[in-house]
Amino acid sequence: MPIWERKRLNILSLENVDVFYGKAQVLHGINLSVGGGEIVSLIGRNGAGKTTTLRSIIGLLPCAHGKRMLDSSDVTKEKPHVLSRLGISYVPETREIFPNLSVLENLRVAEVAHHPGDWTLDRIFKLFPILKDRLRSRGDTLSGGEQQMLAIGRGVLSNPRLIMLDEPTEGLAPLFVKAVKEAIVSINEENVSVLLVEQKLKIPLSIAHRHYIIENGVIVWKGGSSDLLNDKKSVEKYISL
């Protein structure tokens, strides 16, 4: 049995979660888990429900039915700031860096939700050396790849137990894709669990332990990387391989 499987006690679980936008149901009975030391991917097309799932996990969208569990505790009713303090970090697709603040000031924002742990500014600069070179640069002067590194660095600096990354490689140049991919692996090696949202299989297959595929707000497939490779015919109707 792989090491990651032996230590996979769930940090996060969604149990039969339904989510609505107004009267329209957008998530249907979602069951999803992320274990200690895991990288788990959530894959699907645009509009499939990936971002909605992340927003429901961090409490930005209420669970109409079902439960959100952190370890063995029911945190379904908790607000985003409470879930952040409990160790969940969320890096949205839009990055949400402060354009008028410098790189250093953006990173220091994370210290508000800082938990005791090993992640410090110096370690973030080792993870993304280019951020140290751009320390005094305003957020709006950074390239897309640099902004993504800043967003991830800020998310990690809070010393989370689980970090959720919404399409962190989308639209990036190959050099930045490589750097972000390597950073995700390095973060995970420090026993930070990762929930990675992507549209395509390439990155998840290379670094994730388990995968979920979502379509129209429903989990339609789940399994390991070898299962995914062996089940292309079932999967290809949901995403482009």
PLY file of the C-alpha trace (Angstrom):
ply
format ascii 1.0
element vertex 241
property float x
property float y
property float z
element edge 240
property int vertex1
property int vertex2
end_header
0.00 0.00 0.00
1.42 3.43 -0.91
2.59 5.69 1.93
-0.05 8.30 1.08
-2.80 5.69 1.39
-1.59 4.49 4.79
-1.72 7.97 6.29
-4.91 9.09 4.57
-7.03 10.04 7.55
-9.48 12.55 6.18
-8.86 16.19 7.01
-11.81 17.36 4.95
-15.00 15.59 3.89
-18.08 16.74 2.04
-20.98 14.41 2.72
-23.97 14.53 0.35
-23.66 18.29 -0.06
-26.24 20.24 -2.05
-25.64 23.89 -2.93
-27.99 26.40 -4.54
-27.63 29.74 -6.28
-31.00 31.21 -5.40
-33.53 28.58 -6.41
-31.17 26.85 -8.85
-29.37 23.81 -7.51
-25.72 23.79 -8.64
-24.19 20.98 -6.58
-25.97 17.66 -6.19
-25.05 15.27 -3.38
-21.31 15.93 -3.47
-19.17 13.38 -1.64
-15.49 14.30 -1.60
-12.60 13.85 0.81
-9.00 14.98 1.20
-6.70 13.04 3.49
-3.59 13.99 5.40
-0.61 14.34 3.08
-2.70 13.96 -0.08
-2.94 15.88 -3.30
-6.48 15.41 -4.60
-7.66 16.84 -7.91
-11.12 18.01 -8.92
-11.36 18.02 -12.71
-14.06 19.24 -15.03
-15.05 21.59 -17.80
-15.92 25.26 -17.37
-19.18 25.51 -15.46
-19.03 21.95 -14.17
-19.11 23.03 -10.51
-15.42 23.04 -9.56
-15.20 26.58 -8.18
-18.62 26.24 -6.55
-17.33 23.19 -4.69
-14.31 25.11 -3.37
-16.49 28.06 -2.37
-18.79 25.72 -0.47
-15.82 24.17 1.34
-14.51 27.53 2.54
-18.00 28.67 3.56
-18.59 31.32 0.90
-21.63 29.34 -0.21
-23.91 27.61 2.31
-24.57 23.89 2.22
-28.31 23.56 1.78
-28.12 19.87 2.67
-25.35 17.54 3.77
-22.30 18.12 5.92
-18.88 19.70 5.73
-16.54 17.85 8.09
-13.10 18.93 9.29
-11.41 15.96 10.95
-14.31 14.50 12.92
-16.02 17.83 13.58
-19.08 19.13 11.79
-18.20 22.61 10.51
-21.12 22.96 8.11
-22.34 26.19 9.69
-18.93 27.83 10.21
-18.03 31.10 8.46
-15.01 31.51 6.13
-12.85 33.31 8.70
-13.39 30.46 11.18
-12.52 27.83 8.58
-9.38 29.79 7.70
-8.33 29.82 11.34
-8.98 26.08 11.47
-6.37 25.59 8.75
-8.06 25.82 5.33
-6.49 28.17 2.79
-8.16 29.09 -0.51
-6.35 30.49 -3.56
-9.10 31.50 -6.02
-8.73 31.45 -9.78
-8.87 35.25 -9.75
-5.89 35.30 -7.31
-7.31 38.33 -5.44
-3.96 39.97 -4.78
-4.01 43.64 -3.79
-2.91 45.57 -6.90
-1.85 48.69 -5.01
0.23 46.85 -2.43
3.79 45.62 -2.88
4.70 41.94 -2.98
5.90 42.18 0.62
2.72 43.93 1.76
0.56 41.33 0.00
2.41 38.56 1.78
2.15 40.26 5.16
-1.63 40.30 4.81
-1.47 36.52 5.34
0.10 37.04 8.75
-3.32 38.16 10.02
-4.44 34.53 9.71
-1.00 33.17 10.53
-0.85 29.88 12.40
2.21 28.60 14.21
4.22 26.58 11.72
7.24 26.29 9.51
6.19 28.58 6.66
7.87 31.96 6.87
8.67 34.74 4.40
12.14 33.28 3.89
10.68 29.91 2.98
8.23 31.50 0.57
11.16 33.22 -1.15
12.94 29.86 -1.45
9.79 28.40 -2.97
9.41 31.33 -5.38
12.75 33.19 -5.64
11.32 35.65 -8.16
9.10 37.12 -5.44
12.15 38.19 -3.47
13.46 39.95 -6.57
10.12 41.76 -6.94
9.67 42.46 -3.22
8.92 46.20 -3.60
6.93 45.87 -6.84
3.23 46.61 -6.81
0.89 43.72 -7.42
-0.46 45.23 -10.62
3.03 45.34 -12.18
3.55 41.58 -11.88
3.08 39.14 -14.76
0.30 36.57 -14.56
2.76 33.90 -13.45
4.25 36.15 -10.78
0.78 37.03 -9.50
-0.06 33.33 -9.25
3.12 32.68 -7.28
2.25 35.57 -4.97
-1.27 34.24 -4.44
0.01 30.75 -3.61
2.75 32.15 -1.39
0.22 34.18 0.53
-2.00 31.12 0.90
0.84 28.99 2.24
2.14 31.67 4.59
-0.89 31.16 6.83
0.52 27.68 7.57
-2.61 25.78 6.49
-3.29 22.09 6.87
-5.19 22.14 3.57
-4.69 24.51 0.66
-7.22 24.68 -2.18
-5.91 25.89 -5.54
-8.39 26.89 -8.25
-6.80 26.38 -11.70
-3.36 27.64 -10.64
-1.71 26.90 -14.00
-4.45 28.25 -16.28
-3.10 30.70 -18.86
0.48 30.60 -17.60
3.60 30.34 -19.74
5.27 26.89 -19.63
8.09 28.16 -17.39
5.60 29.34 -14.78
3.51 26.17 -15.12
6.62 24.15 -14.25
7.43 26.40 -11.28
3.89 26.24 -9.91
3.71 22.46 -10.34
7.02 22.00 -8.51
5.87 24.35 -5.76
2.66 22.35 -5.22
4.71 19.18 -4.78
7.09 20.95 -2.36
4.18 22.32 -0.32
2.61 18.86 -0.14
5.92 17.34 0.98
5.65 19.55 4.06
2.49 17.61 5.00
0.10 20.23 3.63
-2.81 18.55 1.91
-3.83 19.99 -1.46
-7.15 20.15 -3.28
-6.26 21.06 -6.86
-8.85 22.20 -9.40
-7.91 21.85 -13.08
-9.71 21.55 -16.41
-7.20 19.19 -17.98
-5.57 15.97 -16.88
-1.89 16.67 -17.49
-0.98 18.39 -14.21
-3.27 16.31 -11.95
-2.01 13.04 -13.44
1.59 14.03 -12.80
1.24 15.03 -9.13
-2.13 14.06 -7.59
-2.83 10.87 -5.65
-6.57 10.73 -6.28
-9.01 12.39 -8.65
-12.64 13.40 -8.82
-14.38 14.37 -12.05
-17.37 16.69 -11.80
-20.01 17.39 -14.45
-23.10 19.55 -14.02
-22.58 19.67 -10.27
-22.34 15.89 -9.87
-19.27 13.77 -9.11
-19.33 11.36 -12.05
-16.02 9.56 -11.52
-13.39 9.05 -8.81
-10.21 7.03 -8.48
-6.43 6.98 -8.57
-4.16 7.95 -11.46
-3.79 4.40 -12.74
-7.58 4.01 -12.67
-7.93 7.23 -14.63
-5.46 6.13 -17.29
-7.18 2.75 -17.59
-10.65 4.25 -17.85
-10.18 6.81 -20.62
-13.32 5.80 -22.47
-15.48 6.59 -19.47
-13.65 9.80 -18.70
-13.20 11.38 -22.11
-16.86 12.29 -22.45
-16.50 14.58 -19.44
-13.17 16.25 -20.25
-10.76 16.56 -23.16
-7.86 14.15 -22.79
0 1
1 2
2 3
3 4
4 5
5 6
6 7
7 8
8 9
9 10
10 11
11 12
12 13
13 14
14 15
15 16
16 17
17 18
18 19
19 20
20 21
21 22
22 23
23 24
24 25
25 26
26 27
27 28
28 29
29 30
30 31
31 32
32 33
33 34
34 35
35 36
36 37
37 38
38 39
39 40
40 41
41 42
42 43
43 44
44 45
45 46
46 47
47 48
48 49
49 50
50 51
51 52
52 53
53 54
54 55
55 56
56 57
57 58
58 59
59 60
60 61
61 62
62 63
63 64
64 65
65 66
66 67
67 68
68 69
69 70
70 71
71 72
72 73
73 74
74 75
75 76
76 77
77 78
78 79
79 80
80 81
81 82
82 83
83 84
84 85
85 86
86 87
87 88
88 89
89 90
90 91
91 92
92 93
93 94
94 95
95 96
96 97
97 98
98 99
99 100
100 101
101 102
102 103
103 104
104 105
105 106
106 107
107 108
108 109
109 110
110 111
111 112
112 113
113 114
114 115
115 116
116 117
117 118
118 119
119 120
120 121
121 122
122 123
123 124
124 125
125 126
126 127
127 128
128 129
129 130
130 131
131 132
132 133
133 134
134 135
135 136
136 137
137 138
138 139
139 140
140 141
141 142
142 143
143 144
144 145
145 146
146 147
147 148
148 149
149 150
150 151
151 152
152 153
153 154
154 155
155 156
156 157
157 158
158 159
159 160
160 161
161 162
162 163
163 164
164 165
165 166
166 167
167 168
168 169
169 170
170 171
171 172
172 173
173 174
174 175
175 176
176 177
177 178
178 179
179 180
180 181
181 182
182 183
183 184
184 185
185 186
186 187
187 188
188 189
189 190
190 191
191 192
192 193
193 194
194 195
195 196
196 197
197 198
198 199
199 200
200 201
201 202
202 203
203 204
204 205
205 206
206 207
207 208
208 209
209 210
210 211
211 212
212 213
213 214
214 215
215 216
216 217
217 218
218 219
219 220
220 221
221 222
222 223
223 224
224 225
225 226
226 227
227 228
228 229
229 230
230 231
231 232
232 233
233 234
234 235
235 236
236 237
237 238
238 239
239 240
